[in-house]
Amino acid sequence: MSDTHVNDDQQWFDTADIQQVYDLLTQAGAESIWVKRLVPNNNSKQQIFLANDPSDLSFLPLGVPSYTPAKSQKKKKAGAPVIQIPVPWHWVTPNGEFDAPNAKMCYYPQYPEVRFSGFLQGCKEAPSELLNESKRGHELNRCLFFGPVKGEDGKISHVAGLVVGAPSSASRYVLDMDTFEEGHICPVKYKTDRTVGEISILEEALAKIIGKKITPWRMLNDGQQVRPYIAPNAPGLTLEAELGVGENAIPGPDFDVWELKAIKQPSLERLSNHKVTLFTPQPDLGWTTQHSQAEFVLRYGHVSGTDENGEPNEYYFTSGDINRFGEDKDRAKLNLELVGFNDAKHFDPNGMIALYDKETSELAAGWSYLKLLEHWQRKHNRAAYVPYLKEGKAESTTVEFGPLITLGISTSFGLFLQAFQDGKAVYDPGVKITLKNGKWAPHPRSQFRINLKDISAIYQEVKEVDLRDSDAM
């Protein structure tokens, strides 16, 4: 393994300006550029703190989380839980682009912290001069720049990154940025209006569409427009389309900062409670993984429809078929348990959300924490809940977005588990099977939800904003 940072006589990493950093990363395909100012304990031995929760890094292509319990040696106790999440990382230098095959994020729920690790191991040309603990790995004001890169299929495939030394003008540029925040990753505002903050960017975008009756439409990732579009998910896709982005994309220069949630309301003058879907993972443990969804509903659901002969032709599996914490419903055949959870910072990575057969105590269905975390880490750490009214029918349908925006800032997986334990986040299934031509046809809806009034349980900060007030944000 060699190091261009050592062999390059010109020490480019100590003379690089922001233009060179921008050119190297954008030529490597980075769609946005982020930076972390490094402090003395950010190195190959002590790792690099990047975030408090994997959802802070949702704009990166994080892999499947894994956990191997630490082994105790002699009288030493086993270490605290560490969940490892691989990340495809390429180091960029003037000599080219080089794969860091062992790069990973280490998630420590007990702090909580996410630290970057393994970034030098196995890489042909890695920035070891600046990151190796025995070299300049304790230097203050080194800067780690990085950005997500899309593959040919349009999806984020890997991360391109580079490091500059404290003497570089690129490092000084970072310290002078309006977006610089000590101890955090920050968006690099290059060739943009540096006086605009991330919230004001969102305000500016939303202010252009509120109060207008809009015919629902959607914009595909390739820019193709579908007008009108009147499916049940039309309001959310219309919100994204009106802000100028394709499906599953996030508007504005703050890439993947805000997740947009369109919230149906009876009135735009005040906010009413509404159930918000957090994610929809399928169980990865238990009896259900060895049987079809129809078999599961027939076993644990209830009859919801019959034919002309009184024979069941429709079954439903809903929250009424589950005993939540402290419940004992006669109809329910399953008991819900949260296994291996103490509090938001202390939980067993091998734990799960479990549904046990009330009669046999068999695990009917379970969601391992690692499986849930894999979904959670793709969530955005900031969410904007935008109310809407829907009127009319068919092609005469219109949606109108209101000014009373709810912002959720800084979430964590531990907070989600705590909210679940407290009964605020819930498993709210609606799986239906219908008999068609002698076969059961499933209509799955496995979802975890939370009421709008309870979202403060999963965020460190919640802001209520009225866009009619120009100074609100």
Backbone hydrogen bonds, N-H to C=O, Kabsch-Sander energy under -0.5 kcal/mol:
donor,donor_aa,acceptor,acceptor_aa,energy
2,S,124,K,-2.4
6,V,3,D,-1.6
7,N,3,D,-2.3
8,D,4,T,-2.0
9,D,7,N,-0.7
11,Q,8,D,-1.6
14,D,11,Q,-2.3
15,T,11,Q,-0.7
15,T,12,W,-0.8
16,A,12,W,-1.5
21,V,17,D,-2.0
22,Y,18,I,-2.7
23,D,19,Q,-2.6
24,L,20,Q,-2.7
25,L,21,V,-2.2
26,T,22,Y,-2.5
27,Q,23,D,-2.3
28,A,24,L,-0.9
29,G,26,T,-1.1
30,A,25,L,-2.6
31,E,148,P,-2.5
34,W,146,F,-3.3
35,V,186,C,-2.3
36,K,144,L,-2.2
38,L,142,R,-3.4
42,N,39,V,-2.4
43,N,41,N,-0.9
43,N,47,Q,-0.7
44,S,131,L,-2.7
47,Q,43,N,-1.8
48,I,116,F,-2.0
49,F,47,Q,-0.6
50,L,114,V,-2.7
51,A,114,V,-1.6
56,D,53,D,-2.1
57,L,54,P,-1.7
58,S,55,S,-1.3
60,L,57,L,-2.2
62,L,60,L,-2.0
63,G,86,P,-3.1
66,S,84,Q,-2.1
68,T,82,V,-0.5
74,K,72,S,-0.5
76,K,73,Q,-2.6
83,I,107,Y,-2.7
84,Q,66,S,-2.3
84,Q,82,V,-0.5
85,I,105,M,-3.0
87,V,103,A,-1.6
89,W,87,V,-0.6
89,W,100,A,-0.6
90,H,159,V,-3.1
91,W,98,F,-3.1
92,V,161,G,-2.9
93,T,96,G,-2.9
96,G,93,T,-1.8
98,F,91,W,-2.9
100,A,89,W,-2.9
102,N,121,Q,-0.9
103,A,100,A,-1.6
104,K,117,S,-2.4
105,M,85,I,-3.3
106,C,115,R,-3.3
107,Y,83,I,-3.5
107,Y,105,M,-0.6
108,Y,106,C,-0.6
108,Y,113,E,-3.3
111,Y,108,Y,-1.5
113,E,108,Y,-1.6
114,V,51,A,-3.2
115,R,106,C,-2.5
116,F,48,I,-3.4
117,S,104,K,-2.8
123,C,120,L,-1.6
126,A,2,S,-1.1
128,S,126,A,-2.2
130,L,127,P,-0.6
131,L,127,P,-1.5
132,N,128,S,-2.7
135,K,132,N,-1.8
136,R,129,E,-1.9
137,G,132,N,-1.7
139,E,136,R,-1.8
141,N,38,L,-2.1
142,R,38,L,-0.5
142,R,139,E,-0.9
143,C,164,V,-2.0
144,L,36,K,-2.5
145,F,143,C,-0.7
145,F,162,L,-2.7
146,F,34,W,-2.4
147,G,160,A,-2.0
149,V,158,H,-2.9
150,K,29,G,-0.6
151,G,155,K,-3.1
154,G,151,G,-1.7
157,S,149,V,-3.0
158,H,149,V,-1.5
159,V,88,P,-2.3
160,A,147,G,-2.5
161,G,90,H,-2.6
162,L,145,F,-2.3
164,V,143,C,-2.1
165,G,13,F,-2.8
168,S,165,G,-1.5
170,A,16,A,-2.2
172,R,168,S,-1.4
173,Y,169,S,-2.2
174,V,170,A,-1.7
175,L,171,S,-1.8
176,D,172,R,-1.1
177,M,173,Y,-0.6
177,M,174,V,-1.3
180,F,177,M,-1.1
184,H,181,E,-2.1
185,I,50,L,-0.6
186,C,35,V,-2.6
188,V,33,I,-3.0
189,K,187,P,-0.7
190,Y,188,V,-1.2
194,R,192,T,-1.0
196,V,193,D,-1.5
197,G,195,T,-0.5
201,I,197,G,-1.9
202,L,198,E,-1.5
203,E,199,I,-2.6
204,E,200,S,-2.5
205,A,201,I,-1.9
206,L,202,L,-2.6
207,A,203,E,-2.6
208,K,204,E,-0.7
208,K,205,A,-0.6
209,I,206,L,-1.8
210,I,206,L,-1.5
211,G,401,F,-2.7
212,K,209,I,-1.1
214,I,212,K,-0.8
214,I,399,V,-3.0
218,R,226,V,-1.7
220,L,224,Q,-3.0
223,G,220,L,-2.3
226,V,218,R,-2.7
227,R,225,Q,-0.6
229,Y,216,P,-2.2
234,A,231,A,-2.3
237,L,233,N,-1.8
238,T,234,A,-2.9
239,L,235,P,-2.3
240,E,236,G,-1.9
241,A,237,L,-2.6
242,E,238,T,-3.0
243,L,239,L,-1.1
244,G,241,A,-1.8
245,V,240,E,-1.9
247,E,219,M,-1.2
249,A,246,G,-1.6
255,F,253,P,-1.8
257,V,254,D,-1.8
259,E,257,V,-0.5
259,E,382,R,-2.5
260,L,258,W,-0.5
261,K,384,A,-2.7
263,I,261,K,-0.5
263,I,386,V,-2.9
264,K,262,A,-0.5
265,Q,388,Y,-2.2
276,V,450,I,-3.3
278,L,448,F,-3.1
279,F,448,F,-1.0
284,D,366,G,-1.7
285,L,366,G,-1.7
287,W,363,L,-2.4
288,T,364,A,-2.7
289,T,286,G,-1.5
290,Q,287,W,-1.8
291,H,288,T,-1.0
296,F,292,S,-1.8
297,V,293,Q,-2.3
298,L,294,A,-2.5
299,R,295,E,-1.7
300,Y,296,F,-2.6
301,G,297,V,-2.6
302,H,316,Y,-2.7
304,S,314,E,-2.8
305,G,314,E,-1.4
307,D,311,E,-2.6
310,G,307,D,-2.0
313,N,305,G,-2.2
314,E,305,G,-1.4
315,Y,433,I,-2.3
316,Y,302,H,-2.8
317,F,431,V,-2.5
319,S,429,P,-0.6
321,D,318,T,-1.9
322,I,319,S,-1.6
323,N,334,L,-3.2
324,R,322,I,-0.8
327,E,324,R,-2.6
333,K,321,D,-1.2
334,L,321,D,-1.0
335,N,356,Y,-2.8
336,L,323,N,-3.0
337,E,354,A,-2.6
339,V,337,E,-0.7
339,V,352,M,-2.9
341,F,338,L,-0.6
342,N,343,D,-0.5
342,N,346,H,-2.1
343,D,346,H,-1.9
346,H,343,D,-1.1
348,D,340,G,-3.2
351,G,348,D,-2.8
352,M,339,V,-1.3
353,I,367,W,-2.1
354,A,337,E,-3.1
354,A,352,M,-0.6
355,L,365,A,-3.0
356,Y,335,N,-2.8
356,Y,354,A,-0.5
357,D,362,E,-3.1
358,K,333,K,-2.8
361,S,357,D,-2.5
364,A,355,L,-2.4
364,A,362,E,-0.9
365,A,355,L,-1.6
366,G,285,L,-1.8
367,W,353,I,-2.6
368,S,366,G,-0.6
369,Y,351,G,-2.4
370,L,349,P,-0.5
372,L,368,S,-2.5
373,L,369,Y,-2.8
374,E,370,L,-1.8
375,H,371,K,-1.3
376,W,372,L,-3.0
377,Q,373,L,-2.9
378,R,375,H,-1.3
379,K,376,W,-2.4
381,N,55,S,-0.7
382,R,257,V,-0.7
383,A,408,G,-2.5
384,A,259,E,-3.1
385,Y,383,A,-0.5
385,Y,406,T,-3.3
386,V,261,K,-3.2
386,V,384,A,-0.7
388,Y,263,I,-2.2
389,L,400,E,-2.4
391,E,398,T,-2.6
396,S,393,K,-2.4
397,T,394,A,-1.7
398,T,391,E,-2.7
399,V,214,I,-2.6
400,E,389,L,-2.3
401,F,209,I,-0.5
402,G,387,P,-2.3
405,I,403,P,-1.4
405,I,465,V,-2.5
406,T,385,Y,-2.0
407,L,405,I,-0.5
407,L,463,K,-3.1
408,G,383,A,-2.9
408,G,406,T,-0.5
409,I,407,L,-0.5
409,I,461,E,-3.1
410,S,381,N,-1.6
412,S,458,I,-0.6
416,F,412,S,-1.6
417,L,413,F,-2.2
418,Q,414,G,-2.3
419,A,415,L,-2.7
420,F,416,F,-2.1
421,Q,417,L,-2.5
422,D,418,Q,-2.1
423,G,420,F,-1.3
424,K,419,A,-2.5
425,A,419,A,-1.4
426,V,449,R,-2.8
428,D,426,V,-0.7
428,D,447,Q,-2.9
430,G,445,R,-2.3
431,V,317,F,-2.0
432,K,430,G,-0.6
432,K,443,H,-1.8
433,I,315,Y,-2.4
434,T,441,A,-2.1
435,L,313,N,-2.5
436,K,434,T,-0.6
436,K,439,K,-3.3
439,K,436,K,-1.7
441,A,434,T,-3.2
441,A,439,K,-0.6
443,H,432,K,-2.9
447,Q,445,R,-0.7
448,F,279,F,-2.6
449,R,426,V,-2.7
450,I,276,V,-2.2
451,N,424,K,-0.6
452,L,274,H,-2.5
454,D,451,N,-1.8
455,I,452,L,-1.3
457,A,454,D,-2.4
458,I,455,I,-1.7
460,Q,409,I,-0.8
460,Q,410,S,-3.0
461,E,409,I,-1.8
463,K,407,L,-2.5
465,V,405,I,-3.5
465,V,463,K,-0.6
467,L,403,P,-2.4
467,L,465,V,-0.6
469,D,466,D,-2.0
470,S,468,R,-0.7
472,A,469,D,-2.2
